[in-house]
Amino acid sequence: MKPYIEMSESTLYTILKRLELKTYIDKFELLKHIDVTNEDVINESVIKKECESIIVKDDVQLQRLIDEIIKNKQFVYYFSNLDRYCFEQIQTFCFCVSSTNYTIDKQYMPLDKFKNSFKDIFESNEIKKIGYDIKRDYIMLNKVDIGYNNMYFDILIASSLLDNNSK
């Protein structure tokens, strides 16, 4: 399997240093392979990529989000709510596609509109879903008659695997 992102050791060092992940800098022995005498020279462009943020307030913006998801065939999402097992408790829907972040307030997105807009997307085997605590989302979506296919990556699981303090 080919790595998802290929980058130089100096770029990896810069990212890990910015995220304060010294353990991984040591683990990958990055200081042995790069010259860090002048850290300002290290290219940080991969970190500084500009992102656009859109607050979805109308059907034109919503359609743009849907079109981008379908075009890119993957997206990151997060449902901000008090009880993640209950659709009615969602306060905000957050989606990230390519380098654009979309935020949708619950007042604009009642259940019927969500189902009409996103049911096919969440049920699609062609579109990769990246979420936080996908198990809960799977249960919640099934409760409102939306299937969930092609669970690609769960940020919560990745976080627990990367946590050096977990045993």
C-alpha positions in Angstrom: 0.0 0.0 0.0 1.4 3.4 -1.0 1.5 6.1 1.7 -1.3 8.6 1.6 1.0 11.6 1.7 4.7 11.6 0.7 6.8 14.3 2.2 10.5 15.1 3.0 12.0 14.4 6.3 12.4 18.1 6.9 8.7 18.7 6.3 7.8 15.9 8.6 10.1 17.3 11.2 8.5 20.7 10.9 5.0 19.3 11.3 5.9 17.2 14.3 7.7 20.1 15.9 4.7 22.4 15.4 2.4 19.8 16.9 4.9 19.4 19.8 5.3 15.6 19.1 8.9 15.3 20.2 8.5 11.6 20.9 7.9 11.0 17.2 10.8 13.2 16.2 13.0 11.1 18.4 11.3 7.8 17.4 11.9 8.5 13.7 15.4 9.9 14.4 14.7 12.9 12.2 17.4 15.0 13.8 20.0 12.6 12.4 18.7 13.0 8.8 18.2 16.7 8.5 20.0 19.9 9.1 18.0 21.9 11.7 20.6 24.6 12.4 18.4 27.1 10.7 14.8 26.0 11.3 13.5 29.1 9.5 14.7 27.5 6.2 12.5 24.5 6.5 9.6 24.7 4.2 6.3 25.0 6.1 4.0 25.5 3.1 2.3 22.2 3.7 1.1 23.4 7.1 0.1 26.9 6.1 -2.4 25.9 3.4 -5.2 28.4 3.4 -8.7 27.1 4.2 -12.0 28.7 3.2 -14.8 28.7 5.8 -18.5 28.8 4.7 -21.5 29.1 7.0 -24.2 27.4 5.0 -27.3 29.6 5.1 -29.0 28.8 1.8 -29.7 26.0 -0.7 -27.0 27.3 -3.1 -24.3 26.9 -0.5 -25.7 23.5 0.6 -25.6 22.3 -3.0 -22.0 23.5 -3.3 -21.1 21.3 -0.3 -22.9 18.3 -1.8 -21.3 18.8 -5.2 -17.9 19.1 -3.6 -18.4 15.9 -1.6 -19.5 14.0 -4.7 -16.6 15.4 -6.8 -13.9 14.7 -4.2 -15.4 11.3 -3.1 -14.3 11.9 0.5 -15.0 14.3 3.3 -14.4 14.9 7.0 -17.4 15.6 9.2 -18.3 16.2 12.8 -21.7 16.5 14.4 -21.7 18.8 17.4 -24.3 17.7 19.9 -24.9 16.9 23.5 -26.1 13.3 23.0 -24.3 11.9 20.0 -26.8 9.0 19.8 -29.7 11.4 19.2 -30.1 13.3 15.9 -32.4 15.8 17.6 -29.6 16.9 19.9 -27.2 18.0 17.1 -26.4 21.7 17.3 -24.1 22.1 14.4 -23.1 20.0 11.3 -19.4 20.5 10.3 -18.0 19.2 7.0 -14.6 19.7 5.5 -14.1 18.9 1.8 -10.7 19.6 0.2 -9.6 22.9 1.8 -13.1 24.2 2.6 -14.9 24.0 5.9 -18.7 24.1 5.9 -20.7 24.8 9.0 -24.5 24.2 9.1 -26.6 25.3 12.0 -29.4 23.0 13.2 -32.1 25.7 12.5 -31.2 25.4 8.8 -30.9 21.6 8.7 -33.9 19.8 10.2 -34.0 16.0 9.9 -36.0 15.9 6.7 -33.7 18.3 4.9 -30.6 16.4 6.2 -32.1 13.1 4.9 -32.9 14.7 1.5 -29.4 16.2 1.3 -27.1 13.6 2.8 -28.8 10.1 2.9 -27.3 9.1 -0.5 -23.9 10.4 0.5 -23.7 8.5 3.8 -25.1 5.4 2.2 -22.6 5.6 -0.8 -19.9 3.0 -1.0 -18.0 5.3 -3.4 -17.5 8.2 -0.9 -15.0 7.9 2.0 -16.2 9.2 5.3 -13.8 10.5 7.9 -15.4 11.2 11.3 -14.9 11.4 15.0 -16.4 8.4 16.9 -17.9 6.8 13.8 -19.6 4.0 15.9 -21.9 6.6 17.5 -22.6 8.3 14.2 -23.4 4.9 12.7 -26.0 4.2 15.5 -27.5 7.7 15.3 -27.8 7.7 11.6 -29.4 4.2 11.6 -32.0 5.4 14.1 -33.2 8.0 11.6 -33.1 5.5 8.7 -29.8 6.5 7.1 -27.3 3.8 6.3 -23.6 4.3 6.8 -21.1 2.8 4.3 -17.4 3.2 3.5 -16.3 4.2 7.0 -12.8 5.2 6.0 -11.2 6.7 9.1 -12.1 7.3 12.7 -10.3 10.2 14.3 -11.2 9.1 17.9 -9.6 5.7 17.3 -6.5 7.2 15.8 -6.2 9.6 18.7 -6.4 6.8 21.2 -3.7 4.8 19.3 -1.4 7.8 19.2 -1.8 8.7 22.8 1.4 7.6 24.5 -0.3 7.6 27.9 -2.9 5.0 27.1 -2.2 1.5 28.1 
